Amino acid sequence: MGVIRTKEDLRTFRRSWSGESMLDLLEKNGGRILVNWAIGVGKSFNLDNVLEAAIREDKYDLVIVLSSRTQLVEERRWVRDPPQDIRVVQLKPRPFLACGQERDRDWKILEKGRMGTLGRRLICNDACPRREECFWPIQYHSDHLEGTKVIYGTQALVTAIPELVPMLKRKTGAGSILVLLDEIHFLQKEFCRKIDRHALTPFVSTLQDLQRREPSGYNEEWIYSSELLLHARTEDLRFPDWRFSFLDPAWVLEVQKVGWALHRQRFRFLGYDLRQFGYSLLPSRERDSDGTIIFAAKPKIPCNFILYSAIADPQFVRFRLGIDLASPFSERPIQTRPDGMVQPGLQNRCQEELPEKSQANSRLLRLPYQTSLERGKASFVGLEAVLPGNMQGGHRGATTQYGTWSDPGDHRRF
């Protein structure tokens, strides 16, 4: 295609890459592609078209759309005007203002200890005057999500819950899944997780107390693995045999109830952390001198996906996700001209149209991959040395399916 000089040229280009043609391109390139069109070409417009084609033509059972911010989620076509014949769900943070001052205070205490299941039982009960109209108590229930065809959310979800996509697959009952990612903010976050020894000890004692009350083989398995973890050295942590059982919802609630009764605010439910540890990168695992276990948990996207980003470097994306993907538009990128039109061909002017902050981020995005290779380190080398301060601190204030929680962070960046 020649130079795009007019708005009609731009409309013609957008029509040439319809939702159907993008799905064909995705299939031809192994199910994972980067669309690095310049700002203003129509990435968001194309994302909406791809979603509609994927669902209307029964290409996928479920489409998950993850945007960088809630504002961008609410701009999506099927969020603004959802179809009547297709079940669409938007995952939202806990409505803390609606909770009221007292309930919000109680929620924050439980969220800090990862006890959202207990919070829904103790706080979101019949005594809450807004329970009947509130989405929060049932938002992640399987009964609520079963049969859902489209799910919207922010990338803070997959940052806080690396297993978000498999979890939604299980809860919706979907077979084939397509994930549409609007920008790469989740890849700019740290993948580091920590399990503090002072949190692991009361967690183990809670499991032991529960075992005395209600003996079960399932709970015994958790006790065995958790006790081993208390004494494991770094070299032990890097064995591939560490696995923690699937989290049974009834067990999760009982552990949180017992833990809260025994330890109150000193208790942290570690079931989610330990599950992530079991799937973490082996070389990233280590125990610090104070007994803290550190590991890196990459987001799991075990399905087809399209990543839309004007600034993402393909090598950086491959490096951070640890998987291969095609970049079919890299050889003939679309760039923004000084007159506001777009032109296929060169890419050296693309960044000139971006805000100053985006230009800086774009230059830095290429550094982690190169730096890690030069140093001869494994693929979990951190980003602290190359990312600006406002892009560090990974999951502080991240929204999870169990509430909004914060992490004190760490000097390490994975």
N, C-alpha and C positions, 0 to 999 in steps of 0.2 A: 504494500500500500504506500502511496506517495505521502507528501507532507500534508498534515491536517491543518488547513488554513481557516476553516470556518466551523461554526457550531454544527452545521449539517454534516461536515466531514467527521466530526467527533461522534455524532449520533450514528453515522454509518459504521464507524469502527466498533461502537458498542453493540450494534445489532449483529455484526459479524462474529462477535464472541458472545453468543447467547448462552443461556444456562445449559442447554443441551450440548452445544459444542464444547463447553468447558468440561462437562462430565465425560465426553468422549476423549478429550485431551488428557484428563485425569487417568482414565483407563489405559490409554496408550503409554502412559509414563509410569506405570507401576502403582498407581493409587496414592502417590504423595508428590505434590508439586508446590512450588513457590511462584506466586504471581507478583512480580515486582514492578508493576506499572507505576508511573509517576503520579504524584498528587494531582488530582483533578481529572484523571483519565476515566475514573468510574469504578474503582475497586468495590466500594460499598454497593453501588448499583448492581454490579455483576454478582456480588455475594448473594443479594436478594434473589436474583434470577436463578442462580445455581440451586439455592435452597428450594425454590418453588418447583423447578424441573425435577429435582431429586425426589420430591415427595409426590408430585402430581403424576409422574411417570413410573412410580413404584420402583425406583432404582435403589432406594434405601428404606429400611424400616424406621430409622431414626436419624435426624440431623441435629447436631449440637453446634450452636453458634456461640463462640466466646470472644467478647470484645474487651478492649482495654479499660473502658469505663462504663458506669451505669448509664450515663447520658447517651453514649453511642449505642448501647443496647436498645434504649427507648426510641431511637431514631429508625430502627429496622422496620421494614415494611409490614411484616406480620406481627410485630409488637404493637405498632400504631393501629393496624387494621387487621386483626386476626380473622382467618377464614372460619366460617361457621361449621364446615364439615371436617375440619382437621383439629386435633387436640394440640394446642400450643401452650407451653408452660414457660414462665420467666422465673428463674431462681433469684430470690432477693435476700438481702441481709435481714437480720432480725429488726423489726420495727420498734426500736428502743424508745422512741417518743410515745408510741401508743401504749407501751408497757407501763408507763408512769414511773415516777421517781423511785418509789420503793421497790417495785418489781424489777426495774432496770438495774438497781444496785445489787439485788440478789442474783440476777442473771450474770452480771459481770464477775461476781465471785465464782460462780460455777463454771463460767466460760474459761476463766483463767486456769482452772483445773481440768479442762477438757471434759466436763460433765454435763454436756448439753442434753443427753438422754434423761438424766435425773432432773434437769431444769424443766423439761417439758412435763414431767410427772408432778413436780412439786409446785412450779410457778404457773405453768399454763394449764391449770386445773379448772374445775367448775367455778371456783371462787373468782376467777378473772372475768371481769365484766365484758371484755372484748373477745372472749374465746370463740364464740360462734361465728364472728365475722373475720377472725384473724387467720391468715394463711400459714403462719409460722409453725404451729404445732404439727401440721401434717405435710409440710412442704416436701420432705424427703421420704415419706412413707411409700412403700411399694404400691399400696392400694391407690394412692393419689397419682403416682407416676405411670402405673401400668397402662399400656396402650398409647402413651404420649408419642407423637410423631416428630415434634420440634421442641427443643429446649434451648432457651437463651440464658446466658449468664455472663459474668465478668471473668477475666483471666485470673483474678485473685483466687477464684475457686480452685483452679488446677494448680496454682502455686501452693496453696495450703493443703490440698488433697491430691497428691500425685496420682492416686488411683481413681480420680473422679470419673473418667470415661468408662472404665470397666464397671464401676459402681452403678452408673446410670444405665448402662446396658443391662445389668442384672435386674434393676428395679423396674425398668420399663418392659422387660421381656423382649427386647428387640434382637433381631438377628444381625442384619447388616447395618453398619453405622458410618456416617460421614461427619467429620468434624471440620467446621469452617472457622478459621482463626483470623481475626481482624487485628493485624499488627503483632509485634513480637515482645510485648511488655513482659510476658511471663518468662521469656527466655533471658531477660535482663535481671531477673531476681536470683538470689542465692538459692541453691538447692540443699544447703547445709541443714541438717537436723541434729539435735542434741538430746541425749537422755541423761539427766543428772542422776548421779548415784543417790543423792538425798531424796529423789523422787522415786527411784526404783525400789529402795528398801521398804517404804510404807506400802508400795504397790504389791510387793511380794507378801508382806505380812497380811494384807487385806485378802489376797487369794487364799492364804493358809487359813485364815479365820473363816472364810466362806466354805472351805473344804470341810472344816470341822462341823459346820452347821448343816451343810447340804453336800455330802460327798458325791463327786462325779468324775468320770474319766476325762471328760473335756476339760474341766478345771484343773485336774491333776497335770495334764499336758502343759498348760500354761504355767503352772507352778514350777515344773521341772525346767522348762526352757528359761524362765525368768531368773530362777536361782542360779543356773549356769552362767547367765549373763552378768550376774553380780560379781563373779570371780574371774571372768574371761579376760585374758590379756589381748593386746592388739593382734598378735599373730593368731590367736584363737578366733577373734572376731572375723578374720578374713577367710575362714573356711566357708564353703558354699552351702553347708548343711543347715544353717540357721533358718528356720521357718516357724511362723506362728500361725495357729489355726485361724480359720475364717471366724469373724466376730459374730457370734450369735446375739441377736438383739436382747433376748431375755437375760442372758448372762451379763451383757454390758450393763444393763440396768441394775442387776443385783450387785455387781462389783462396785458400781458407783454409790449405791445406797450404803453398802457396808463400809466402803472407804470413807465416805462423808461422815458416817456415824463414829468411826474410829479416830479419824485424823482431821476432820473438818478442813480448814483451808490449806493444811499441809499436804493434802492428798491431790495427786494428779493422775487421772486415768491415762495409762500408757498404752492401752491396746492399739490405738491408731499409730502411735510412734513405733511400736514394736513390729507391727505389720509392715510398715515402710522400711524399717531396718532389714527385715527379711528379704526384701527385694532390692536393697541398695547396692551400689557399686562396691565390689569387694575391696579394691585398693583404697577406697575413701574411708574405710572403717578404721577407727583407732580409739584408744582409751588415753585420755589425758592424765597428767600426774595427779589430778584431784579425783580421778575415777569417772569423769564424765565421758560418755560414749558419743563419738562424733561420726557422722556418716552423711553421704550425699544421696538424695532420693530424686531422681529425674521424673518429670511428669510422664505418665504412661499414656501413649496414644496408639494403641494396637489396632488401628483401623485406617481406612482411607482418610486423607485430609488435604485441604487446600489452605495454604498460608498466604494471606494478602499483606504485603508490606512494600512500601516504596524505598525503604532504607536497609532492608535486611540483606546481608551478604550470605549467599548459599552455603559457603564453607562454615560460617558461624552457626547457622541453623543446624547443619549436619553435626557439628561438633557438640553443640549444647544438648541436642536430643539423642545423640548417639545412634542415629539411623540415617539412611540415605534418602535423598529426595531429588527430584528433577527440577530444573529451573528453565523451562522451555522458552521463556521470554528474555533470558539473559543475553542471547546472541543478537537479538533485535529488540532491545528495550524501547519503551515509550518514554519520551522525555518532555519536559515543559519548556516551551520557547519563551523568550523575553516578552513576546506579544500576548502571552497567555494561552496560545494554542499549543498543541502537542505534535510531536514528530517522531516516528519510529527511526531508530538508527543509533546515534551516539548516546552515551550515558554521562559524559563528563559534565553536562550542564544540569543534570537532574537535581543535584543537591543545591544548586544556586537558588532554586525556588522554595527551598525549605526554610522554616524559621531557624534562627541561630542555634537554638538548643538542639533541634533535630539534626542540623549539620554536625554538631559536635558529637552527638550520639552515634551518628552514622559512621564517622571516622573511627570512633572507638570500638564499634562492633567488630571491626576486622582484626583487632589486636589480640583478643584472648586466644584465638586459634593459633596464630603465628607464635605468640609468646610461649604457649604451652609446648609447642614442638621444639622451639629453640632451647628451652630449658630441659627438654628430654623427659618431661613429666607426663603422668597419665592424663586422661581426658577430663578429669575432674578438677584440674587446676583452676584456682579462683579468679574472680574478676576484680578484686579489690584494687589492684594496681592500675586498672585501666578504665573503670567506670566512675563517673562523677558521683559525688556524695549522695545526691538525691535519688540515685538509682541503686544504692546499696541498702541493706537492711531488709532484704527479701520479704519475709512474711509478717512484718509488723502490721498489726491491725488487719490481717487477712481474714476474709469471711469464709467460714467453713460450714458444712452442713450441721455442725453442732454449735454454731454461733460465731460471733466476732471475737477473735482472740488475738493477743499480742505476744511477741516473743522478744526477749531482751537482746537478741542478736548475738553475733559472735565475730571475732576478728578474722575468722576464716571465711572464704567465699568459694563456693563450689559451683 
